[in-house]
Amino acid sequence: MTPLERIRALALALPEATERVSHGEPSWFVRKAPQFVSMADHHHDDRVAIWAAAPPGAQADWVGRDPSRFFVPPYVGGRGWIGVYLDVPSVDDTEDGTFWNDVADIVEEAYRTVAPRTLIRKLDEDSR
């Protein structure tokens, strides 16, 4: 499965998530808006990454854990969004690896950061 396919599956599994192209990249939204994740496939450099909304403090936490994987993205980084490089080889890059579990957590937290409470409750009910 490609990184795009993995991100797409994670994002579209969330209640009322939609996908469309924004700024030339596949992006995911809660309904029609707001956006919670965007691909960054060689968008501003030669890297493949995602940019994801994040709750306060999460950006610094992730970047502090592993700056070779996590970064402050341009434009939205000032609003606390987290960047995640998807093209760095690692022993964790298997289907059940720690890295992809972290990515799944980041995508869900991005959704929770921008989604209305009614959809967050639905997500919590669905995960029981």
Secondary structure, DSSP 4 states (H G I P E B T S, - for coil): --HHHHHHHHHHTSTTEEEEEETTEEEEEETTS-EEEEEEESSSSS-EEEEE---TTHHHHHHHH-TTTEE--TTTGGGT-EEEES----TT-STT-HHHHHHHHHHHHHHHHHS-HHHHHHHHHHT-
